[in-house]
Amino acid sequence: MTFRRHSQVGQAGYHDLVSLLLDETVTDLRGTPTARQINGRTYWYDRYRIGTAIHEKYLGEEKPDLLSRLERFDALKDERASRRRERARIVRLLRSERFLGLDGASGSLIAALARTGTFRLGGVLVGTTAFRLYEGELGLHLTLDQTAMTNDIDIASFEKLSLALGDTVEPSLQEVLGGFEFAPVPSIDRNRVWRWRQSNSETMVEFLTPSFEEEEGLKDLPALGVSAQSLHHLNYLIADPIHAAAIYRDGILVRIPRPERFAIHKLIVSNRRKDGPESLKARKDLLQAALLIEILSNDRPADLEEAYSDAMSRGPRWREHIERSLSRSPNSRKLIERSISGL
């Protein structure tokens, strides 16, 4: 498989855009940044008072870049207008470099979801929508065949994280989706809705969460105010996600899986497809996995080796799915073996 790369200017511009969007996340503090310990981890909140009530808005897990931005809050707030102009300039640069952008329909929808706090509160874009965004993260120049869109926008989140955060999207996702003419799709459990279909198209928005039980049933995501279909192996995919910039207007900050985990997870999903490993979707899974494995084996072999070893250590069912997919993708097997050997 061959792939083209974006210029160094384009890739640098993309990473600058992500940084500028992250700067924006702390510029609307209304009170005092406050740390809370939850399940052994530290999370930061904007704690403020409205009348006699105390409110807390979730900012993110404690990491050096978040702490640095909180320390620079005053300067970042003063630079807000100039930062927005710079984001618009970078988006124009990326379009001139032929970076993929979101179309008006999906771009406006994802922007609306971002404004509610969907991604701030643990939501992670998965599926082909996320795959397209690796173009900037890895400097890939993706083709139409490699990025052919499905009609689904899939968002995944951990149930326990959603329960623990103590914050919710605003306005509700039901209200936002209704504004885009999405209607709930009935499920077996009538009291739980996890997917919506747009009335004037075939576009679907689906919410997913990891399953840690034998059954893949429906779970609630309180922070997002929706239910979600639980799936095996999804915990591996969305662990430790990264921030990404969707190219639409002056950029949208979202979260996507780490590319090495996405690649290995696609090997698993390809073999788990209900319509068989030779189906169109299964072949598309292998194509996306193969492309990411090829570039990661060149640019980030240690990351690829770690993700592969992690998945293979999780039990015989995991190894079986991966091995069967690699038997249909011998070049991916060779590249993974090369990454493991360090050559």
N, C-alpha and C positions, 0 to 999 in steps of 0.2 A: 504494500500500500504506500502511495506517495502522498505527501502533504506539503502545502506551501505555508510560509511564515509571513506574518506582518512585519513591517519595518520596525527597527528599534525605536524610532520616533513614535510610531503608533502604539507600540506596547507600553512605552514610558507614559504616553498620554493616558492610556487606559488606567494604569495604576495610580496616576495623579488624580484621575476622576474618582476612583474609589476612595482615596484619602480625603478629597474635598467633601464627598458625600458623608464620610464618617465624621468629619469636623462638624457637619451640620447637626448631628444627632445630639449635641450637648448645648446648642445655642438657644434653646427655648426653656431653660431651667426656670422654674417658678419659685423654688424654695432652696433647701439645703441638700446637697448630695449626701446620702446616707448609706452605709454599708450594712448588709444583713447576711448572716450565716444560714445557709439552707443546705442540709444534707452534706456538710463538710466542705461546701464551696462558698465563696463570697460573691454576692450580687449587689449591685449599686442601684439606688432608687433616688428620684427627685422627690423629696418629702416637703409638702407645703400644706398650708391651712386655707380652707375656704369657710369663713364663718367660724363655727366651733368644731368643724370636722377636719380631721387630718387625712390627707390623701398621699398616696405614694405611686409615682409613675416609674415603671421599670426601665432602667437605662442599659443594663447589660452585665455580664459576668466580669468580675475583676480581672483585667489584663493590663499589661503596661501601657498599651496605646490608649485605653479608656482613661486610665489614671492621668496620663499626660494631657489628654484633652480636657478633663475636668480641671486640671491646674491652669490651663490656658483659656478658661471659659470667657473671661472678660474680653480678651483680644479676639477670640473667635466670634463672639457676638458682634463686635464692632466691624469685623471684616465680612459680615454676612452678604451684603450687596455685591461687593467686589468678587466674592467667592462664587456667587451665582453666575455672574458674567463670565468668570473663568471656566466654570463648568460648561456653559453654553459654547464657549470657544473650543473647548476640548472635544465636545460632541461633534461640532462641525469638522474638526480635524479627523476624528475617527470615521465619520461618514465619507470624507474624501479619501481615506485609506481603505474604503470598502469594507469596514466593519459591518457585521449584520446588525440591523436595528430591529426593534419591535414594530409591527404594523400598528396602525392607529387603534384598532379594536383591542388587541391584546395589551398594547402599551398603556392605554388609558385604564384598562381593568387592573393591571398589575400595579400601576401608580396609585389607584384608589385603594387597593388592598394594603399597599405600603403605608399610606397615610393613616389608616386605621390602627397601625401597629402590628399587623400580621407577622412581619418578619422580625420586628423588635421583640415580640413576645414568643419567639421560639419557632415560628414557621420557617420551613426550608423548601425552596422550589426543587422539585425532582422531575425526572423524565426528560423529554426532549427540550423543553423550555430551559431547563438547567444546562443541558448539554451545549446548547447554542452559546451560553455565556462563558464556556471554557475558551472561546476564541480569544477573549482578552486576557484571561488568566495565564494561558499557555502560549499566546502569540500565534495562534493558528489562523490560517485563512481558510475558512470552511466553505465547501461547495453546497449547491442546492441539494444534491443527492445525499450528502452527509447530514443535512439539517432539515430534511423534509419534516414539516410539522404535523403532529397529530392534532386532533381537535380537543385535546385534554390539557388543562393546566392543573398539575398535581402539586399539592402542598402537604408536607409531612411535618409532624411534631411529636415530641415525647409526651405521653400522657402524664407522667409524674412531674415533669418540668412544668407543664401547663397547670397542674394542680397547685404546685408550690409557689408560683410567682406572685399570686395575690393581686394581679392586675388583669384588665380585660381590654379587648379592642373597643374602639369608639370612633364612629358609630358601629352598630353590630354588622357582622358580615352578611346576615340575611338582608339587612337594609341596603347595604352596598350592592350586593348581587342583584337584588330586586331592581335597583336603579339601572342596571345594565340588562334588564329583561331576562334574568335567570330565574327559573322556577325550581323548587325542590323536586328531586326524583324520589318517588316512594321507595321505601326499603321494606324488608321483612319486619323490622321493628318500626312500627309507625311513629313512635315517639322520638326516633333518632334519624336525623337527616345528615348524610355525609357527602352528597353530591348534588350538583345543580346543573340543569341544562338550559342553554339560551334559546329563547323561543324562536328567534329569527335565524338561527344557524345550528350547526351540530356541535358547537363548542360546549365542553363539559368542564366544570371545576370540581375537583375531588379532593377530599381531605383524608389523609392516611396517618397511621401511627404504628409503631412496632408492636408485634405480638410476642409475648413471653409465655404464652400458654399453648396447649395443643390446638385449640380452635382459633381460627382467625375471625373473631366476631367484631362487633361495633363497640367503640370506646368513646368516652366524652373527653373533649379538650376544653376545659373551662376558660382558659385565657383567650381562646379564639371564639368561644361561644357556639361551637359546632360539635357534632359527632364525627368520628373518623373510622374508616375501615382499617382494622389491624392486620398486619402482614408480617410473616416470618422474614428474617434476614434484614428488615428495614432498619433495625437498631444499628447495625453495622454501617449502613449507608449514611445515616444522618448524624453520626457521632462526630463532634468537633467540626462543624461546617465552617465555611469561609464566607466572607462578604464578597459580593460581586456587584458590578454596575450594569444595569440594563440600559441599552442605548435608546433612549426615548426622551424627547424634549431636552432638559438639561441633566438627564441621568436619574435613574431610580436605584436606590440602595436595596439590595435583596441579599438573601443568603442561599448558598448552594452547597451540595456535598463536596468534599475534597475530591479532586479528579481521580486520584488513585483508587479511592474507595468506590467511586462511581464506576470505574472500569471493571473492577473485580465483581462488584454487585451485578453488573450487566451480564457477566458470565453466568452467574447464578440464576438470574431472572430468565435468561434465554432458555435454559434447560427446564424451567418450571412452568413455561407457558402452557396454559390449558389446551390450546389448540395445537400443541406439539412443537418440538424444537426445530422443525423445518418450516414453520409458518413464517409469513412475511414479517410479523413483529419480532419473532425470535431471531431471524436473520438480521434485522435492523439492530437488535441488541448486540449481536456479535460484531457488526460493522462499527458501532460506536465504541465498543470495548477495544476492538483492534486498533482503531485510530488513536485512542488515548494511550493504550499500552505502547504503541510505537513511539510516540513523542516522549512519554514518560521514561521509557527505557533509555532514551538518549539524554534527556534533560534532568530527570529526577529518579534515577534508578533505585536509590536507597528508599525513597518514598514508595515506589512500586513494590519493591521486595518486602517492605514492612507490611503493606496492606495485604499482599498475597499471603504472607506467612500468618498474619492475624486471622484471616478468613479460613485458611487450611487448618488452623489449630482449634477451630470451634466445633469439630465433630465430624463423623463419617458422612452425614447427609450433606454438609457443606462441601466436603471434599468431592463427593460424588457429582454434585451439580457442576462444580468448577472443572473437574476432570473431563466430564462428558462434553462440555462446551469447548474446552481446549483441544479435544480430539477432532473437532470440526474447524478449529482455527489453529493449525500447526505453527503458523508464523508467530502468533501471540505466545504460544508455549515456548518457542525458541527464545523470544525476547525476554520473557519472564525468567527463564533459566539463565540467560546471560546476565540479567540484573542481579540474580541471586549469587552468581559466581563472582560478580564484581568486575567482569571483563568489559 
